[in-house]
Amino acid sequence: MTAQPALHKPTQVLHNLMALLITAQLAVGALMHAPRPGEAPSTMFELHEVLGLTSLATVAAFVAWALLRRVDTPVRQLFPWFGEARARVLGQFVLLLRGLWQRRLPDPEATADFASAIHGLGLLAALGMSASGGVYWLLGDLLGDTGGFAHPVAELHSALANLMWAYLGGHTLMAVAHQWLGHGTLRRILGRA
């Protein structure tokens, strides 16, 4: 099995910071409740807001870095929705399913485009979740909108948070499985490959 090279330092730092912030934000979000109109926000809700705004800044920094960097995975590989790239990703998905059916994972290089596409979906979910939370904060805290447009934004934020939980669980399980099979995935993420 092939161990992949370590990610470059800015990618590692931003990826790991996003992972920590989003995990903390999801955990706090599961424990808090949004204040009702006229009710003072709880400490947990305020912590969720701070973590959310920090997550939004971090996700935005990661997106900017991904657009500017000349190392690691190219942005076009994160979003292969058209043409030949899509066919390659679908083929790699089938290869992964066959491997799972046979109780083994293919070498990471054999499914790199599929993994990149999944990372792109995770990045979109993180961006959507943090941006919708930012819009909700802007509407509620700065503009005083507690209903109207704020309610559908809060519903979208909640739906994206559920999607993010699923992504986070699957992403973590696959990273651990790849590490366990000797692919060096966790070492790569932590810069120790």
Secondary structure, DSSP 8 states (H G I E B T S, - for coil): --------HHHHHHHHHHHHHHHHHHHHHHH-----TT----HHHHHHHHHHHHHHHHHHHHHHHHHH-SSSS-HHHH---SHHHHHHHHHHHHHHHHHHHTT----GGGGHHHHHHHHHHHHHHHHHHHHHHHHHHIIIIIT--SSTTHHHHHHHHHHHHHHHHHHHHHHHHHHHHHHHTT--HHHHHTT--
